[in-house]
């Protein structure tokens, strides 16, 4: 349809201008956020099926810029919502690079306002890097789960170690919290611990992000396309 085609061309042009502005403003972090490494754009996300929302840190955001309509290829979320045959409907990717569990908790109302059928929660690596005590991290995650009790399906994910601190104890506590609440766990940590799974020792490559998406899909029982 001509109108739809014009709209898509306009959006693509706007994305190009935004990207150019970012490049002028300064260098982008690697992997460079470009049109080339977008997994999909906002107009091609799925709007049918269970509504997916993620609340977390860079494990969720990856190289996405959802404010520009870019779903990047190092965000696991992208692999579940992109395309007409995607597993879930695009609710909201509320992952923020560098976020601690205190900052993630502060966005819980925003996540719930997106009316999720599935809410995926991850966080803790940035707390470890800042020497936040383990009980404080777990209490923040517990509070998020308390506030999300009315969501049909809530998943909590294990996390990678920071560059200086192991996440093993935190992940044991996350698994225990999930068992206490009777909710599924998305096991991100084992995927990220493998040689070559990250591009910097913490953050997933595009291939690993796709595997993380499959792990989420398995945890909630939806089909991963």
SVG drawing of the C-alpha trace seen along z (x, -y; Angstrom):
<svg xmlns="http://www.w3.org/2000/svg" viewBox="-3 -16 41 41">
<polyline fill="none" stroke="black" stroke-width="0.4" points="0.0,0.0 1.5,-3.4 0.6,-5.0 2.3,-2.3 5.3,-2.3 5.7,-6.1 5.4,-5.8 8.1,-3.1 10.4,-5.1 9.9,-8.2 10.7,-6.1 13.8,-4.7 14.9,-8.2 14.3,-9.4 16.4,-6.5 19.2,-7.3 19.2,-11.0 19.2,-10.0 22.1,-7.6 24.0,-10.2 23.4,-12.7 24.7,-10.2 27.8,-9.6 28.5,-13.3 27.9,-13.6 30.6,-11.0 31.7,-7.4 29.3,-4.7 30.2,-1.8 31.1,1.5 29.4,3.3 28.5,0.2 24.9,-0.6 24.0,-0.9 21.2,0.0 23.4,3.0 23.3,4.7 19.6,4.1 17.7,7.3 14.5,5.4 12.8,2.1 9.8,0.9 7.4,1.2 8.2,4.9 7.7,6.2 5.0,8.6 1.7,7.5 0.1,10.8 0.6,13.5 1.6,13.0 2.7,9.5 6.4,9.6 8.1,7.0 11.6,7.1 12.9,5.3 16.7,5.3 20.1,4.1 22.3,4.4 21.5,8.1 18.1,6.9 19.0,3.7 22.0,5.0 22.6,2.7 18.9,1.8 17.7,-1.8 14.0,-1.3 13.5,-5.1 14.7,-5.1 12.7,-2.0 15.8,0.2 15.8,3.7 19.5,4.7 21.0,8.0 22.7,8.4 19.5,8.1 17.8,11.4 14.4,9.6 14.7,8.8 14.7,12.4 11.3,13.0 9.4,10.0 10.8,9.3 8.8,10.4 5.3,11.5 6.1,15.1 7.7,14.0 7.0,15.8 5.6,12.9 4.1,9.5 6.3,6.4 5.4,5.0 8.4,3.0 12.2,3.6 13.0,1.6 16.6,2.8 19.1,0.1 22.8,0.5 24.6,0.2 21.4,0.4 21.6,1.7 18.7,3.6 17.7,0.4 17.4,-1.4 15.6,1.6 13.2,1.7 12.4,-2.0 11.0,-1.1 8.7,1.6 5.6,-0.5 6.6,-1.4 6.9,2.3 3.5,3.1 1.9,0.2 2.9,2.0 0.4,4.8 2.8,7.8 1.6,11.3 5.2,12.3 7.6,10.3 11.3,11.2 13.4,9.8 17.2,9.7 19.8,7.7 22.6,7.9 25.8,7.8 26.2,4.1 25.4,4.3 28.3,6.8 30.6,4.4 29.6,1.7 30.0,3.9 26.3,3.8 25.7,6.4 24.1,9.6 21.1,9.4 20.3,5.9 20.4,7.3 18.1,10.1 15.7,7.9 15.4,5.6 14.6,8.6 12.2,9.9 10.3,6.6 10.0,6.6 8.5,10.1 6.1,9.0 4.9,6.1 4.5,8.3 2.3,10.9 -0.6,10.2 1.4,10.8 0.5,14.2 4.1,15.3 7.2,13.9 10.7,15.2 13.8,14.3 17.2,14.7 20.6,15.7 23.3,13.2 26.9,13.1 29.8,12.3 31.2,8.8 34.7,8.5 36.0,8.6 33.4,10.4 31.9,13.9 28.1,14.1 27.9,17.7 26.6,16.9 24.1,14.4 22.9,16.9 22.4,19.5 20.2,17.0 18.3,16.1 17.5,19.8 16.4,20.2 14.2,17.1 12.6,18.5 12.0,21.9 10.4,20.0 8.0,18.2 7.4,21.1 8.5,19.2 10.8,20.3 14.5,19.4 16.1,18.3 19.6,19.6 21.6,16.9 24.8,17.4 25.9,20.8 25.4,19.5 27.5,16.4 30.2,18.3 31.3,20.2 34.4,19.2 33.5,16.8 30.0,16.2 30.6,12.5 32.4,9.7 33.9,8.2 33.8,10.8 30.2,9.9 27.9,8.9 26.6,11.4 27.4,11.7 24.5,11.8 24.6,15.6 24.6,15.8 21.7,13.3 19.7,15.6 20.5,18.5 19.3,16.5 16.1,15.8 15.6,19.6 16.3,20.0 13.6,17.5 11.2,19.2 11.8,22.6 11.3,21.1 7.9,19.7 6.8,22.4 6.5,20.3 7.8,21.2 11.1,19.7 11.1,19.0"/>
</svg>
